[in-house]
Amino acid sequence: MNRQDLIFTACAILFLLPFFTSQTVLDAYLSFNASHGMIAAFLKFAILSTAGELIGLRIATGQYLKPGFGVLPRAIVWGVLGLGINAAMIVFSSGVPVFLQYMGMSDAPAVFAGDLSWGKLFVAFMVSVFMNTIFGPVFMTLHKITDTHILNNGGTLKGFFRPIHMGEIIRNLNWDVQWNFVFKKTIPLFWFPAHTITFLLPGNMRVLCAALLGVVLGVLLAVAARKK
């Protein structure tokens, strides 16, 4: 662990410590989260998932920052993606139990809302499968497109707000890695079980857990980058 790692770790501890040591800070967070869920989702993903990308950059290059990486544009993208993820979690956690009820599991909504049980685990798993199969690939591809756009424009805010050349970026994506690693491996092997655990948590904790998983995503993206 070098000096950069020590500084990054110290900053992370200083940022998270008040939530674990001060009931006032924790209560303020819970109150804000309950009253302004979408704003809280934006902030959680902008901060935590961007931190995950910095960790991924450290793994891939040995540095937490490098010219053209575009920390602020990436934070904005993550915040916007966080709004979509929050909406998707609400939609799928509400709709999938109703679909399971329609398919014959008559108590699915009640089981999902109840205490931990094998039935609740099954429903949570199905919510995760539906969300990651339907929403996941679209989200991951959009994220890859925005990352490429940021890099193509030197990581600057001015460049970030230029029009995205969707067709060109999509044609030049590394679909071998996107399909064979990001879709075929990370979705079933990581995201299915990870979001199953997420959907077993109380509703007010799910988005935070999903944002923390963005740290893991940063590591996975670094591994994908090494496969190029």
KENU-65947 format. One line per 8 residues: for each residue x, y, z of N, C-alpha, C. Coordinates in pm, whole numbers, always signed. Layout:
REM KENU-65947
X,Y,Z,X,Y,Z,X,Y,Z | ...
REM end
This chain:
REM KENU-65947
+85,-120,+0,+0,+0,+0,+88,+124,+0 | +73,+207,-103,+156,+327,-112,+83,+449,-55 | +144,+567,-73,+90,+689,-16,-49,+720,-72 | -69,+699,-204,-200,+723,-265,-308,+638,-199 | -276,+510,-174,-373,+420,-113,-408,+464,+29 | -308,+509,+103,-332,+555,+239,-423,+678,+241 | -398,+772,+150,-480,+893,+143,-623,+858,+103 | -638,+772,+2,-772,+732,-43,-847,+661,+69
-781,+569,+137,-844,+494,+245,-883,+587,+360 | -795,+681,+394,-825,+775,+502,-945,+862,+468 | -952,+909,+344,-1067,+991,+300,-1196,+911,+306 | -1190,+784,+265,-1310,+699,+269,-1357,+678,+412 | -1262,+654,+503,-1299,+633,+644,-1358,+760,+704 | -1297,+875,+676,-1346,+1002,+730,-1486,+1034,+677 | -1513,+996,+551,-1644,+1022,+493,-1752,+931,+554 | -1719,+804,+576,-1819,+707,+623,-1834,+703,+775
-1729,+741,+846,-1728,+726,+992,-1845,+795,+1063 | -1883,+919,+1025,-1994,+983,+1098,-2125,+906,+1092 | -2148,+831,+985,-2271,+754,+973,-2276,+638,+1072 | -2158,+594,+1119,-2151,+482,+1212,-2132,+528,+1357 | -2087,+650,+1376,-2055,+696,+1511,-2151,+802,+1564 | -2229,+865,+1476,-2319,+972,+1519,-2464,+937,+1484 | -2546,+922,+1586,-2688,+894,+1563,-2756,+1012,+1495 | -2710,+1133,+1523,-2767,+1252,+1461,-2746,+1251,+1310
-2623,+1219,+1270,-2593,+1213,+1127,-2673,+1102,+1060 | -2681,+986,+1125,-2756,+874,+1069,-2904,+908,+1056 | -2961,+969,+1159,-3103,+1007,+1154,-3129,+1110,+1045 | -3036,+1204,+1029,-3050,+1305,+924,-3047,+1240,+786 | -2959,+1143,+768,-2951,+1071,+641,-3080,+995,+614 | -3130,+922,+715,-3252,+843,+696,-3371,+933,+666 | -3377,+1048,+731,-3487,+1141,+708,-3481,+1197,+566 | -3361,+1238,+524,-3344,+1291,+388,-3374,+1185,+284
-3330,+1063,+311,-3353,+953,+217,-3501,+924,+202 | -3575,+933,+312,-3718,+905,+308,-3795,+1017,+237 | -3750,+1141,+254,-3823,+1255,+198,-3781,+1287,+55 | -3658,+1258,+20,-3605,+1296,-111,-3529,+1177,-171 | -3602,+1069,-198,-3539,+944,-241,-3460,+955,-369 | -3512,+1028,-468,-3443,+1037,-596,-3317,+1122,-584 | -3324,+1232,-509,-3204,+1315,-489,-3098,+1234,-414 | -3142,+1160,-313,-3049,+1076,-237,-2985,+971,-327
-3065,+913,-417,-3011,+813,-511,-2904,+875,-600 | -2931,+995,-649,-2833,+1065,-733,-2702,+1082,-657 | -2711,+1132,-534,-2590,+1159,-456,-2515,+1032,-420 | -2588,+928,-381,-2523,+803,-342,-2445,+742,-458 | -2507,+738,-574,-2438,+681,-689,-2326,+772,-738 | -2349,+902,-736,-2245,+995,-782,-2119,+983,-697 | -2136,+962,-567,-2020,+955,-477,-1961,+814,-472 | -2045,+717,-439,-1993,+582,-412,-1950,+510,-539
-2032,+517,-644,-1997,+445,-766,-1878,+510,-838 | -1867,+642,-828,-1748,+708,-884,-1623,+665,-807 | -1637,+652,-676,-1524,+602,-597,-1486,+462,-643 | -1586,+381,-678,-1558,+248,-731,-1479,+253,-860 | -1512,+350,-946,-1437,+364,-1070,-1293,+408,-1044 | -1274,+491,-943,-1137,+532,-907,-1055,+413,-859 | -1120,+324,-784,-1052,+202,-741,-1019,+115,-862 | -1115,+106,-955,-1090,+31,-1077,-973,+87,-1157
-966,+221,-1164,-855,+286,-1234,-723,+254,-1165 | -726,+252,-1032,-605,+219,-956,-559,+77,-989 | -653,-16,-1000,-618,-154,-1033,-562,-165,-1174 | -623,-91,-1266,-586,-102,-1408,-456,-29,-1440 | -433,+86,-1375,-320,+171,-1416,-221,+200,-1304 | -258,+169,-1180,-171,+202,-1068,-192,+342,-1014 | -290,+417,-1070,-317,+554,-1025,-467,+571,-1003 | -502,+659,-907,-643,+690,-883,-694,+796,-978
-604,+879,-1030,-641,+985,-1123,-543,+986,-1239 | -594,+1014,-1357,-507,+1031,-1473,-573,+1129,-1568 | -495,+1203,-1645,-553,+1301,-1738,-653,+1236,-1834 | -767,+1304,-1852,-868,+1255,-1944,-968,+1160,-1884 | -948,+1119,-1757,-1041,+1024,-1695,-1177,+1086,-1672 | -1179,+1212,-1631,-1305,+1284,-1616,-1386,+1245,-1495 | -1333,+1272,-1375,-1402,+1232,-1252,-1539,+1300,-1240 | -1544,+1432,-1262,-1671,+1503,-1246,-1775,+1459,-1349
-1740,+1448,-1479,-1839,+1395,-1574,-1888,+1255,-1537 | -1799,+1170,-1489,-1839,+1035,-1450,-1933,+1039,-1330 | -1907,+1131,-1237,-1996,+1144,-1121,-2136,+1188,-1165 | -2143,+1279,-1262,-2273,+1323,-1314,-2345,+1206,-1379 | -2273,+1130,-1462,-2333,+1014,-1528,-2384,+914,-1423 | -2301,+886,-1324,-2343,+791,-1220,-2466,+841,-1146 | -2472,+971,-1120,-2589,+1024,-1053,-2715,+1003,-1134 | -2707,+1031,-1265,-2823,+1011,-1353,-2858,+863,-1363
-2757,+779,-1377,-2783,+635,-1381,-2845,+588,-1249 | -2805,+650,-1140,-2863,+616,-1011,-3012,+642,-1005 | -3056,+749,-1072,-3200,+776,-1079,-3272,+663,-1151 | -3210,+616,-1262,-3270,+505,-1336,-3270,+375,-1257 | -3162,+351,-1183,-3154,+230,-1103,-3257,+233,-990 | -3272,+348,-927,-3372,+362,-821,-3512,+335,-876 | -3542,+394,-992,-3672,+371,-1054,-3690,+224,-1090 | -3586,+162,-1146,-3595,+21,-1185,-3619,-68,-1064
-3553,-38,-953,-3570,-120,-833,-3712,-110,-780 | -3770,+9,-788,-3909,+26,-744,-4003,-50,-835 | -3982,-36,-967,-4070,-99,-1066,-4063,-252,-1054 | -3943,-307,-1053,-3930,-453,-1053,-3966,-515,-918 | -3932,-447,-808,-3968,-503,-677,-4118,-498,-652 | -4188,-409,-722,-4333,-403,-711,-4400,-496,-812 | -4345,-500,-935,-4411,-573,-1042,-4385,-722,-1044 | -4264,-766,-1013,-4232,-909,-1021,-4313,-992,-922
-4329,-951,-795,-4415,-1030,-707,-4558,-1041,-759 | -4610,-936,-820,-4745,-942,-878,-4747,-1039,-996 | -4641,-1039,-1077,-4633,-1135,-1188,-4626,-1278,-1135 | -4548,-1302,-1030,-4541,-1436,-971,-4677,-1478,-917 | -4750,-1383,-860,-4886,-1412,-815,-4974,-1451,-933 | -4960,-1379,-1044,-5035,-1408,-1166,-5000,-1548,-1220 | -4874,-1589,-1200,-4828,-1719,-1249,-4860,-1834,-1154 | -4922,-1804,-1039,-4966,-1910,-951,-4914,-1906,-810
-4812,-1824,-783,-4762,-1810,-646,-4846,-1702,-579 | -4961,-1743,-529,-5064,-1648,-485,-5019,-1557,-371 | -4925,-1605,-289,-4883,-1525,-174,-4752,-1451,-198 | -4707,-1441,-323,-4577,-1381,-352,-4562,-1240,-296 | -4659,-1147,-319,-4642,-1013,-263,-4632,-1012,-111 | -4714,-1094,-46,-4712,-1099,+101,-4582,-1160,+151 | -4536,-1265,+84,-4411,-1330,+124,-4294,-1233,+109 | -4291,-1158,-2,-4183,-1064,-27,-4182,-952,+76
-4298,-914,+123,-4309,-806,+222,-4288,-856,+365 | -4284,-988,+382,-4275,-1046,+516,-4133,-1068,+564 | -4123,-1151,+668,-3992,-1181,+727,-3911,-1273,+637 | -3784,-1283,+668,-3694,-1366,+589,-3740,-1512,+591 | -3748,-1569,+473,-3789,-1709,+457,-3738,-1758,+323 | -3751,-1888,+299,-3711,-1942,+170,-3797,-1883,+59 | -3925,-1862,+88,-4013,-1801,-11,-3970,-1660,-46 | -3934,-1582,+55,-3889,-1446,+30,-3758,-1446,-48
-3669,-1540,-17,-3544,-1552,-91,-3571,-1581,-238 | -3667,-1670,-266,-3702,-1702,-404,-3756,-1580,-477 | -3847,-1507,-413,-3904,-1389,-478,-3797,-1284,-501 | -3710,-1263,-404,-3601,-1166,-420,-3510,-1206,-535 | -3483,-1336,-546,-3400,-1385,-657,-3468,-1358,-790 | -3597,-1381,-799,-3669,-1359,-923,-3673,-1210,-959 | -3688,-1124,-859,-3682,-980,-885,-3546,-943,-943 | -3440,-999,-884,-3305,-971,-932,-3286,-1021,-1074
-3334,-1142,-1103,-3319,-1200,-1237,-3391,-1114,-1341 | -3514,-1076,-1312,-3591,-995,-1407,-3523,-859,-1429 | -3480,-795,-1321,-3422,-662,-1334,-3290,-667,-1409 | -3206,-762,-1375,-3074,-768,-1437,-3079,-822,-1580 | -3180,-901,-1612,-3192,-953,-1748,-3254,-850,-1841 | -3351,-775,-1793,-3421,-678,-1878,-3354,-541,-1876 | -3326,-492,-1756,-3272,-357,-1740,-3119,-355,-1746 | -3055,-462,-1692,-2911,-464,-1677,-2832,-441,-1805
-2857,-517,-1912,-2778,-496,-2035,-2792,-355,-2094 | -2913,-300,-2087,-2933,-163,-2137,-2853,-64,-2053 | -2861,-79,-1923,-2787,+8,-1832,-2637,-2,-1856 | -2586,-125,-1867,-2442,-145,-1883,-2392,-91,-2016 | -2470,-109,-2121,-2429,-57,-2252,-2431,+96,-2254 | -2535,+155,-2194,-2541,+301,-2186,-2424,+356,-2106 | -2391,+286,-1998,-2279,+329,-1916,-2148,+323,-1996 | -2131,+218,-2074,-2011,+205,-2156,-2005,+316,-2261
-2119,+350,-2319,-2124,+456,-2419,-2084,+590,-2358 | -2138,+621,-2241,-2104,+749,-2175,-1957,+752,-2134 | -1904,+638,-2087,-1761,+632,-2054,-1676,+664,-2176 | -1712,+603,-2288,-1636,+625,-2412,-1646,+771,-2456 | -1764,+828,-2444,-1784,+969,-2479,-1697,+1060,-2393 | -1690,+1031,-2264,-1608,+1111,-2173,-1461,+1101,-2212 | -1413,+981,-2238,-1273,+962,-2277,-1243,+1028,-2411 | -1337,+1018,-2504,-1316,+1077,-2637,-1305,+1230,-2631
-1361,+1288,-2525,-1359,+1434,-2512,-1265,+1482,-2402 | -1169,+1399,-2371,-1063,+1441,-2280,-1103,+1452,-2134 | -1221,+1401,-2098,-1263,+1404,-1959,-1304,+1540,-1908 | -1328,+1636,-2000,-1364,+1771,-1957,-1516,+1786,-1948 | -1560,+1881,-1866,-1703,+1908,-1855,-1758,+1965,-1986 | -1681,+2053,-2049,-1725,+2111,-2175,-1743,+2001,-2280 | -1648,+1910,-2286,-1658,+1801,-2381,-1772,+1706,-2349 | -1798,+1689,-2220,-1905,+1598,-2177,-2041,+1642,-2232
-2063,+1774,-2241,-2192,+1824,-2285,-2202,+1840,-2437 | -2100,+1793,-2509,-2112,+1786,-2654,-2204,+1670,-2693 | -2263,+1674,-2813,-2349,+1564,-2856,-2273,+1431,-2856 | -2341,+1325,-2812,-2280,+1192,-2812,-2298,+1129,-2949 | -2189,+1083,-3008,-2195,+1018,-3140,-2230,+870,-3118 | -2358,+845,-3094,-2405,+712,-3056,-2365,+605,-3158 | -2396,+630,-3286,-2370,+530,-3388,-2224,+490,-3395 | -2137,+590,-3393,-1993,+564,-3401,-1943,+487,-3280
-1987,+529,-3161,-1942,+463,-3038,-1992,+319,-3034 | -2119,+298,-3068,-2175,+162,-3065,-2102,+70,-3162 | -2070,+121,-3281,-1999,+39,-3379,-1860,-1,-3331 | -1798,+85,-3250,-1660,+60,-3208,-1647,-1,-3069 | -1759,-32,-3005,-1751,-97,-2875,-1689,-236,-2889 | -1619,-279,-2787,-1564,-414,-2785,-1675,-510,-2742 | -1754,-554,-2841,-1869,-638,-2809,-1829,-776,-2761 | -1707,-819,-2794,-1661,-948,-2744,-1652,-945,-2592
-1590,-839,-2538,-1581,-824,-2393,-1719,-793,-2334 | -1795,-706,-2401,-1926,-667,-2349,-2018,-788,-2336 | -2016,-873,-2438,-2105,-990,-2435,-2048,-1103,-2350 | -1923,-1142,-2377,-1869,-1262,-2316,-1826,-1243,-2170 | -1797,-1119,-2131,-1759,-1096,-1992,-1866,-1019,-1915 | -1900,-900,-1964,-1992,-814,-1889,-2131,-876,-1879 | -2185,-924,-1992,-2320,-979,-1991,-2323,-1124,-1941 | -2243,-1211,-2004,-2253,-1354,-1979,-2196,-1397,-1845
-2102,-1320,-1792,-2038,-1363,-1667,-2081,-1278,-1548 | -2069,-1143,-1560,-2099,-1063,-1441,-2246,-1063,-1405 | -2336,-1068,-1506,-2479,-1064,-1473,-2524,-1189,-1397 | -2504,-1311,-1450,-2552,-1428,-1375,-2467,-1464,-1254 | -2337,-1443,-1263,-2249,-1489,-1155,-2234,-1389,-1042 | -2251,-1261,-1072,-2238,-1160,-966,-2367,-1085,-939 | -2427,-1023,-1042,-2540,-935,-1019,-2665,-1009,-974 | -2691,-1129,-1027,-2807,-1205,-979,-2801,-1226,-828
-2693,-1288,-774,-2688,-1307,-628,-2674,-1178,-549 | -2596,-1082,-603,-2575,-957,-528,-2705,-881,-510 | -2785,-871,-616,-2912,-799,-604,-3019,-881,-535 | -3003,-1013,-531,-3093,-1094,-448,-3079,-1052,-302 | -2955,-1039,-257,-2930,-991,-120,-2984,-850,-103 | -2964,-766,-205,-3013,-628,-198,-3163,-624,-177 | -3238,-708,-249,-3384,-706,-238,-3436,-775,-112 | -3348,-839,-37,-3388,-891,+94,-3381,-784,+202
-3313,-674,+171,-3299,-564,+267,-3426,-479,+271 | -3445,-401,+378,-3557,-306,+382,-3549,-209,+264 | -3662,-159,+220,-3669,-73,+103,-3577,+48,+110 | -3561,+106,+231,-3480,+227,+241,-3330,+200,+239 | -3292,+72,+235,-3150,+37,+231,-3106,-16,+95 | -3201,-42,+6,-3167,-110,-119,-3083,-24,-212 | -3118,+103,-227,-3043,+189,-318,-2902,+211,-267 | -2886,+224,-135,-2753,+240,-78,-2669,+117,-106
-2728,-1,-88,-2656,-125,-116,-2617,-131,-263 | -2710,-93,-352,-2682,-94,-495,-2569,+2,-529 | -2566,+118,-463,-2459,+215,-487,-2325,+160,-439 | -2326,+92,-324,-2202,+32,-273,-2152,-76,-368 | -2245,-144,-433,-2205,-244,-532,-2134,-180,-651 | -2156,-48,-668,-2083,+24,-771,-1933,+21,-748 | -1891,+8,-622,-1749,-7,-593,-1699,-137,-654 | -1779,-243,-637,-1743,-372,-696,-1744,-362,-848
-1841,-288,-902,-1848,-270,-1047,-1720,-206,-1100 | -1665,-110,-1025,-1540,-48,-1066,-1428,-150,-1082 | -1424,-246,-991,-1324,-352,-999,-1351,-440,-1122 | -1478,-475,-1145,-1514,-558,-1260,-1480,-489,-1391 | -1504,-358,-1398,-1470,-283,-1519,-1318,-281,-1542 | -1244,-274,-1432,-1098,-278,-1445,-1052,-412,-1499 | -1117,-519,-1453,-1084,-652,-1505,-1120,-661,-1653 | -1237,-605,-1690,-1278,-606,-1830,-1181,-529,-1916
-1132,-415,-1864,-1036,-334,-1940,-906,-412,-1964 | -865,-493,-1867,-743,-572,-1882,-759,-682,-1987 | -885,-717,-2016,-910,-823,-2114,-904,-775,-2257 | -896,-644,-2278,-892,-590,-2415,-766,-637,-2487
REM end
